[in-house]
Amino acid sequence: MGNQFKILLDFTHPRGSIRTIEKDGKKWELKGECNRCGLCCERSKMPIVEFQKEDKTCKHFSYETVDGKKLGKCAIMWHRPAFCLLYPHDPDDPLIEECGYWWEEVN
């Protein structure tokens, strides 16, 4: 019957994000925080056509320099779609090495 998910969203968290997932009998908890590396936005193919550039990346994403450091910037951060809000989506999806998030299996 395929993978079955049970997802707990935490809207008290600043991201309003997925915090735990139960998948195939295992429970995973999302740890860490966004470090604004920007690679998830840069490398993701935005599924919402109105938000896409020609290369299918998000037209609202750019980089900015803060205190000499290159950081990802979202022009619609507080109005971003669920695709972005719920990143990272699944413990089985590989995270970008620079990402500030990671999944831990909990029992």
C-alpha positions, 0 to 999 in steps of 0.5 A: 500500500506504499508509505504511510505518513503521520505528520505533526505540525507545530504552528507555535514554532516560528517556521510553523513547520513539520516537527515530527513524522511517523513513517513506516513504523518509525518516528522522526523528529526535525532538529536544528534551525535554518542557517539561511544557506539558501541552497534548498531554494536555489536547487529546488524546482518550485512547483507553483507556476506563478512563482517560477522563473524560466529555469523553474526556480523561485522568482522570490529567492535571492542572496544578500550579504550581511556582515560579509556573509552570503545569506539566502533571502526570500521576498515572500518569507511571511507569505511563502507557500506550504512547499517552502514552509514545510521544508524539509519534507521527509526524512528519506529526502537527502538534506543539503550538507550545509543545511542547518536541519537534520532528522533524528529517529525517536522512539 
